[in-house]
Amino acid sequence: MTDLARAVHDALNRTATSHTPEAAPPPHADGTRPLPAPGPLEPADLGATMGRRRSTYRFAHGSPSRAQLAALLHHGVGTAPRAGGLASITPYVVTRDGVRWADLRRPVPSLVTVRAGDPTEYVRQSIDQPPFADRVPTWIALVADLAPSRDRYPARHYRTVHLDAGAALQNVLLVAAALGLATCPVSGFDDRAWARLLDLHDDAFVAVLVAAGGAATPPSLQSRR
Ligand SMILES: Cc1cc2nc3c(=O)[nH]c(=O)nc-3n(C[C@H](O)[C@H](O)[C@H](O)COP(=O)(O)O)c2cc1C
């Protein structure tokens, strides 16, 4: 990370709650699982889907299925626009059995294991709203990478990386809404703790988390917290 970006991050992080979780599950270097091809999204009125999207705090219906996860990653992150067409955003998936990153550029898009084991306790200690840890079965971390743009654009391009993450976030949320899945964007997390959990290199950071679950509970049946 450039000195300027590091100085900005350090200054901003001094304004946030700091968390220092203890042990993350152990690193795991050699697991790769192909992602299924995403199924078609049901043709639906886009405006109706956008109108149906809501953040939820209830994740009562398990995890998204593998096919649903593939749709969130391929249709959601994979189709989002990125400034300069650069590989600025990489999705990571954190579930009860480990941490993986989604390599969507391989001939066979795959989930690559980073850590194996249950990270729930670590997650609880690294977010501002600890009750999410037990409730949320699947986290999608949208990881921003400053490296692809560093030699091509001036430092001001830093801003477009966040816009790329926002575009991917909204895509993921709308795909989830189309599939009837529960989601909530989460920005209250400790940068350093999540960089450690995901084993990120120095130019990468988590832009935003998406808490994701199976079928969403209708808004009329859930409280906000
Ligand atoms: C970038 C972003 C970050 C957010 N971070 C959090 C968060 O840390 N915790 C939380 O409970 N909700 C978070 N939210 C959810 C918002 O509170 C929610 O989107 C807002 O209240 C509007 O509700 P709606 O999504 O149902 O339209 C976040 C939303 C966005 C877009």
The ligand as an SDF file (V2000), in Angstrom:
LIG
                    3D

 31 33  0  0  0  0  0  0  0  0999 V2000
  -22.2220    0.5360    2.9460 C   0  0  0  0  0  0  0  0  0  0  0  0
  -23.2470    0.0830    3.9850 C   0  0  0  0  0  0  0  0  0  0  0  0
  -22.8000   -0.2910    5.2270 C   0  0  0  0  0  0  0  0  0  0  0  0
  -23.6930   -0.7470    6.1890 C   0  0  0  0  0  0  0  0  0  0  0  0
  -23.2170   -1.1660    7.3970 N   0  0  0  0  0  0  0  0  0  0  0  0
  -24.0760   -1.6370    8.3230 C   0  0  0  0  0  0  0  0  0  0  0  0
  -23.5770   -2.0980    9.5760 C   0  0  0  0  0  0  0  0  0  0  0  0
  -22.3770   -2.0780    9.8690 O   0  0  0  0  0  0  0  0  0  0  0  0
  -24.4710   -2.6000   10.4620 N   0  0  0  0  0  0  0  0  0  0  0  0
  -25.8210   -2.6440   10.1710 C   0  0  0  0  0  0  0  0  0  0  0  0
  -26.5810   -3.0980   11.0330 O   0  0  0  0  0  0  0  0  0  0  0  0
  -26.3190   -2.2220    8.9970 N   0  0  0  0  0  0  0  0  0  0  0  0
  -25.4780   -1.7280    8.0570 C   0  0  0  0  0  0  0  0  0  0  0  0
  -25.9560   -1.2980    6.8410 N   0  0  0  0  0  0  0  0  0  0  0  0
  -27.3940   -1.4570    6.5410 C   0  0  0  0  0  0  0  0  0  0  0  0
  -28.1090   -0.1110    6.5820 C   0  0  0  0  0  0  0  0  0  0  0  0
  -28.3170    0.2660    7.9200 O   0  0  0  0  0  0  0  0  0  0  0  0
  -29.4080   -0.2280    5.7760 C   0  0  0  0  0  0  0  0  0  0  0  0
  -29.0690   -0.4360    4.4190 O   0  0  0  0  0  0  0  0  0  0  0  0
  -30.2600    1.0100    5.9370 C   0  0  0  0  0  0  0  0  0  0  0  0
  -30.7900    1.1040    7.2370 O   0  0  0  0  0  0  0  0  0  0  0  0
  -31.4050    1.0410    4.9350 C   0  0  0  0  0  0  0  0  0  0  0  0
  -32.2150   -0.1270    5.0710 O   0  0  0  0  0  0  0  0  0  0  0  0
  -32.4860   -1.0700    3.8000 P   0  0  0  0  0  0  0  0  0  0  0  0
  -31.1720   -1.6760    3.3910 O   0  0  0  0  0  0  0  0  0  0  0  0
  -33.4660   -2.0970    4.2940 O   0  0  0  0  0  0  0  0  0  0  0  0
  -33.0410   -0.2170    2.6920 O   0  0  0  0  0  0  0  0  0  0  0  0
  -25.0780   -0.8140    5.8900 C   0  0  0  0  0  0  0  0  0  0  0  0
  -25.5250   -0.4230    4.6320 C   0  0  0  0  0  0  0  0  0  0  0  0
  -24.6230    0.0190    3.6870 C   0  0  0  0  0  0  0  0  0  0  0  0
  -25.1330    0.4100    2.3180 C   0  0  0  0  0  0  0  0  0  0  0  0
  1  2  1  0
  2  3  1  0
  2 30  2  0
  3  4  2  0
  4  5  1  0
  4 28  1  0
  5  6  2  0
  6  7  1  0
  6 13  1  0
  7  8  2  0
  7  9  1  0
  9 10  1  0
 10 11  2  0
 10 12  1  0
 12 13  2  0
 13 14  1  0
 14 15  1  0
 14 28  1  0
 15 16  1  0
 16 17  1  0
 16 18  1  0
 18 19  1  0
 18 20  1  0
 20 21  1  0
 20 22  1  0
 22 23  1  0
 23 24  1  0
 24 25  2  0
 24 26  1  0
 24 27  1  0
 28 29  2  0
 29 30  1  0
 30 31  1  0
M  END
$$$$
